[in-house]
Amino acid sequence: MRDLIKVMLAGGVFFLATSVYAQEDPEDLPLGWTGVGEFGFVSTSGNTDTQSLNLALEFIRNTEHWRYTFAGTALSSSKNGSKDAERYTAQLQGDRKLNEKSYLFAVYRYDADKFGAYDPQQSVTLGYGRLLMKSEKHELNSEIGVGYQKLKAASTGVTENQVIGRLTLDDMWLITPSTAWNNRLLVEAGSDNTFTQFNTGLTVSMNERFALKLGWEYRHNTEIPPGVVDKTDTTTTANLVYKF
């Protein structure tokens, strides 16, 4: 619990202090479908042969009273012919708009980490979201909710179930007309385990459709099953982004 409080306080201070922007204001999204895709691949050879592939997709359907978000990621990397990382995530969320700033949401999250502590983590959460701050270049949005989580230990296959509290913070800032920076904090806190994920990314647009993005991800579980060494995983990515 102390770790959770520290993470939430640090995340809140960081978001309020840095104010970051990366994508269009959800309230300003056009009606209908929008989407963004990311692709990154790195291969090196010589004394060490490494390959790394990561993909990300997000689709949003925006209507007058509802907003639906479908997102997924895939990560795979190997070293000298042996795979050392493999992760797949998916998230489905529906938002019922109450007014320009507030909404109710339901979200399902699936996280399969083949080399991590849990494979998979699954959660369903209901809650309330609100736009806390908005200016021409800056936006801060938060969600809080209560849900149910199912964890399967990757090393033992033992399944655990727990009630969780979920918190997200999205802080966005348009640094220049072509440079954007975004941060996202996700915390799912329960009695058996607290999962924290922090993503930050700097995006430089080349034109209306294409951009380059440098990203960093932090993932932490407070409790890990036997056979798992690290509670924390980090990933650095460099991707080509396409908006459609």
C-alpha positions in Angstrom: 0.0 0.0 0.0 2.9 2.4 0.7 4.3 1.7 -2.8 0.9 2.5 -4.3 0.6 5.8 -2.4 4.1 6.8 -3.5 3.4 5.9 -7.1 0.1 7.8 -7.1 1.6 10.9 -5.5 4.6 10.8 -7.7 2.5 10.3 -10.8 0.1 13.2 -9.8 2.9 15.6 -9.1 4.7 14.6 -12.4 1.5 15.1 -14.5 0.6 18.4 -12.9 4.1 19.7 -13.3 4.9 18.6 -16.8 1.6 18.8 -18.6 1.9 16.7 -21.8 0.0 16.4 -25.1 -0.1 13.7 -27.7 -3.3 13.2 -29.4 -6.5 15.0 -30.3 -8.8 16.1 -27.5 -11.4 13.3 -27.1 -14.2 15.9 -26.9 -13.0 17.4 -30.3 -12.9 14.0 -32.1 -15.1 14.0 -35.2 -18.1 11.7 -35.2 -17.5 8.4 -36.7 -14.3 6.3 -36.8 -10.7 7.5 -36.2 -7.6 5.4 -35.6 -3.8 5.3 -35.2 -1.3 2.6 -35.8 2.4 2.2 -34.6 5.1 -0.1 -36.0 8.7 -0.6 -34.8 11.3 -3.1 -35.8 15.0 -3.3 -34.9 17.5 -5.9 -36.0 21.3 -6.1 -35.2 23.9 -8.6 -36.2 27.6 -9.3 -35.4 28.8 -10.3 -32.0 25.2 -10.3 -30.8 22.1 -11.0 -33.0 19.0 -9.3 -31.8 15.5 -8.7 -33.3 12.7 -6.6 -31.8 9.2 -6.1 -33.1 6.4 -4.0 -31.6 2.9 -3.1 -32.9 0.1 -0.9 -31.5 -3.3 -0.1 -32.8 -6.1 2.1 -31.5 -9.6 2.7 -33.0 -12.1 5.1 -31.7 -15.8 5.4 -32.7 -17.3 8.7 -31.5 -21.0 9.4 -31.4 -23.1 12.2 -29.9 -23.6 10.4 -26.6 -21.1 7.5 -26.7 -17.4 6.9 -27.3 -15.9 3.4 -27.9 -12.2 2.7 -27.9 -10.5 -0.5 -29.1 -6.8 -0.8 -28.5 -4.1 -3.5 -28.7 -0.3 -4.0 -28.6 2.1 -6.7 -29.4 5.8 -7.0 -28.5 8.3 -9.7 -29.4 12.1 -9.7 -29.0 14.9 -12.3 -29.3 18.6 -12.5 -28.7 20.9 -14.9 -30.4 17.9 -16.9 -31.6 16.3 -17.2 -28.2 13.1 -15.3 -27.5 13.4 -13.2 -24.4 10.2 -11.1 -24.4 6.7 -11.6 -25.7 3.7 -9.6 -24.7 0.1 -9.0 -26.0 -2.4 -6.6 -24.7 -6.0 -5.6 -25.6 -8.4 -3.1 -24.1 -12.1 -2.4 -24.9 -13.8 0.6 -23.4 -17.2 2.2 -23.7 -17.9 5.8 -22.4 -21.4 7.3 -21.8 -21.0 11.0 -22.1 -22.7 13.0 -19.3 -21.6 16.5 -20.4 -18.6 18.1 -22.0 -16.3 17.1 -19.1 -17.7 14.0 -17.5 -18.6 10.4 -18.5 -19.3 7.0 -17.1 -17.1 4.1 -18.4 -16.8 0.4 -18.6 -13.5 -1.2 -19.6 -12.1 -4.6 -20.1 -8.3 -5.1 -20.1 -6.3 -8.2 -21.2 -2.6 -8.5 -20.6 -0.6 -11.6 -21.6 3.1 -11.4 -20.7 4.8 -14.6 -21.6 8.0 -13.7 -19.8 6.4 -11.7 -16.9 4.8 -12.5 -13.6 1.3 -13.1 -14.8 0.0 -14.6 -18.0 -2.6 -13.4 -18.3 -4.0 -10.5 -16.3 -7.6 -9.7 -17.0 -9.8 -7.0 -15.4 -13.3 -5.5 -15.8 -13.9 -2.1 -14.3 -16.8 0.4 -14.0 -16.2 4.0 -13.1 -16.3 7.7 -13.7 -14.1 9.9 -15.9 -13.6 13.6 -15.9 -11.7 16.2 -17.9 -9.8 18.0 -15.1 -7.9 20.7 -17.0 -8.0 21.9 -20.6 -6.3 24.8 -22.5 -5.3 25.3 -26.1 -2.2 23.2 -25.6 -2.8 21.2 -22.4 -5.3 18.6 -21.2 -5.5 16.5 -18.1 -8.0 13.7 -17.8 -8.6 11.2 -15.0 -10.7 8.0 -14.4 -11.5 6.2 -11.2 -13.4 3.0 -10.8 -14.0 -0.3 -9.1 -13.7 -3.7 -10.7 -12.7 -7.3 -10.7 -9.3 -8.8 -11.7 -8.2 -12.4 -12.5 -4.5 -13.2 -12.3 -2.8 -16.4 -13.6 0.8 -16.9 -12.4 3.0 -17.6 -15.4 5.4 -19.9 -13.4 2.9 -22.0 -11.5 -0.4 -21.7 -13.3 -2.2 -20.8 -10.1 -5.2 -18.4 -10.6 -6.1 -15.6 -8.2 -9.1 -13.3 -8.1 -9.5 -9.9 -6.4 -11.5 -6.8 -6.2 -9.5 -3.8 -7.5 -9.6 0.0 -7.5 -8.5 1.5 -10.8 -7.0 4.9 -11.4 -5.8 6.4 -14.7 -4.3 9.8 -15.5 -3.8 11.1 -19.0 -1.8 14.3 -19.4 -1.3 15.8 -22.8 0.7 18.8 -24.1 1.3 20.2 -27.6 4.9 21.4 -27.3 5.1 22.9 -30.9 2.8 22.5 -33.9 4.7 19.4 -34.9 5.9 18.0 -31.6 3.7 16.4 -29.0 4.3 14.6 -25.7 2.0 12.4 -23.7 2.0 10.5 -20.4 -0.4 7.8 -19.1 -0.5 6.3 -15.6 -2.6 3.2 -14.9 -2.9 1.7 -11.4 -5.0 -1.4 -10.6 -4.8 -1.9 -6.8 -6.0 -5.0 -5.0 -5.3 -6.9 -1.8 -3.2 -9.6 -3.5 -1.4 -7.5 -6.1 -1.1 -3.9 -7.3 -0.3 -3.4 -11.0 1.2 -0.1 -12.1 1.9 0.9 -15.7 3.4 4.2 -16.9 3.8 5.2 -20.5 5.5 8.3 -21.9 6.0 9.2 -25.6 7.4 12.0 -27.7 5.9 12.3 -31.2 7.2 14.4 -34.1 4.8 14.7 -37.0 6.2 14.6 -40.6 2.9 15.4 -42.2 -0.8 14.9 -41.4 -0.6 11.1 -41.6 2.9 10.1 -40.6 4.9 10.7 -37.4 7.9 9.3 -35.5 7.5 8.4 -31.9 10.0 7.6 -29.1 8.3 5.8 -26.2 9.1 4.3 -22.8 7.0 2.0 -20.7 7.3 1.0 -17.0 5.4 -2.0 -15.5 5.4 -3.1 -11.9 3.7 -5.8 -9.8 3.9 -5.5 -6.0 3.6 -9.3 -5.6 5.2 -11.9 -7.9 4.8 -15.7 -8.0 7.7 -18.1 -7.3 10.2 -18.4 -10.1 9.9 -14.8 -11.2 12.9 -12.6 -10.5 11.9 -9.0 -11.2 8.8 -7.1 -10.1 9.6 -4.3 -12.7 9.9 -4.4 -16.5 10.7 -1.4 -18.7 10.6 -1.1 -22.5 11.9 1.5 -24.9 10.5 1.8 -28.4 11.0 3.9 -31.6 8.0 3.6 -33.9 6.6 4.9 -37.1 3.0 6.2 -36.5 0.2 6.4 -39.0 -3.1 8.2 -38.4 -6.2 7.1 -40.4 
